[in-house]
Amino acid sequence: MGFIKSIETAVTGQYGDQFKEVIKCDGLDTDLLLKKVTTPNGVIQDKSRLYVQPGQCAVLVDNGAIKDIISEPGMYFMDTSAPTLFQTNIFKGIGSQFLEAMKRVAYQGQVINQQAIFFVSLTEKIGLSFETEKPILYKDPTWGPIEISAKGEYIIKVNNPVNLLTNVTGDAEEYHVGELYDSITPFILSGVATDIANAGVSFDEITAKQDQLGQMVIQSTTDKLDSLGVEITKLTVSSIDVSEEVKKSMRERTDIKMKATSATDEEANIYTKLTQAQAMKDLANNTSGNPGQSIMGMKMGEMFGGQIQNNAQGTNSSETPKSE
């Protein structure tokens, strides 16, 4: 049992008046992955016509078993005496699956008992997005442990209708890409988290390598998505970010570092005296009953000012030319 591709003489001559039914799917919607089409009595008669549109694949299921796959656009007719026509060259790994045992299509544990054509969309499905639900803990070599969030977009395409039918959609009348979203997204988020964690560069450098990160995620998720019958053809990490608290901390540390490396001896002395004076003022006005807090603040200011002064002296000494 299978579908034979029609040629002009067959349509106008021997089989011209013998077609029983016309089976077709007039364009799958942009978000529709699969649609089931059958006859009123669930039996596809001999000499019935089948139309396969560009961007579609037609899968014949008979009593729960996949009997034929037609991936080339055109008009076909059912020939119950003909061997199955497997046009599987464009699909990865499908040939061996048919030789295995003619995989059956199950739906909630039950095998279907009628004939049907499952039209599968082979076009790319765009406009899908992802976003990390929880921050990714990243050991930044510059800033230390920080939490990073990421979001982006991706495009998927069916590359294995057998896996899609047997492992995902079953005997569904229709299946939309949104229904597959919950199955795909965890793989993507896992890949994003793993590839970011293994980046080994500063946060600033990660944001400059978002294109490379997208390719890494595609490679790391390919094998995992194969069981679903789909592949990611494009993935873009559009944003890598940290919380406002982390940004504030980064700005403060950068500001302190700049001050410490650019201060002169005079500026360092002034900073130390101002810090000590402010600490003494706080000590005099302390109403918390814990003078140790202000004393500690004064000591920290003195130590920090000394550090700035030492850095400044080191910088200035390195810049002083040697006397002849």
Secondary structure, 3 states (H helix, E strand, C coil): CEEEECCHHHHHCCCCCCCCCEECCCCCCCCEEEEEECCCCCCCCCCCEEEECCCEEEEEEECCEEEEEECCCEEEEEECCCCCCECCCCCCCHHHHHHHHCCECEECCEECCCCEEEEEECCCEEEEEEECCCCEEEEECCCEEEEEEEEEEEEEEECCHHHHHHHHHCCCCEEEHHHHHHHHHHHHHHHHHHHHHCCCCCHHHHHCCHHHHHHHHHHHHHHHHHCCCEEEEEEEEEEEEECHHHHHHHHHHHHHHHHHHHCCHHHHHHHHHHHHHHHHHHHHCCCCCCHHHHHHHHHHHHHHHHHHHHHHHHHHHHHCCCCC
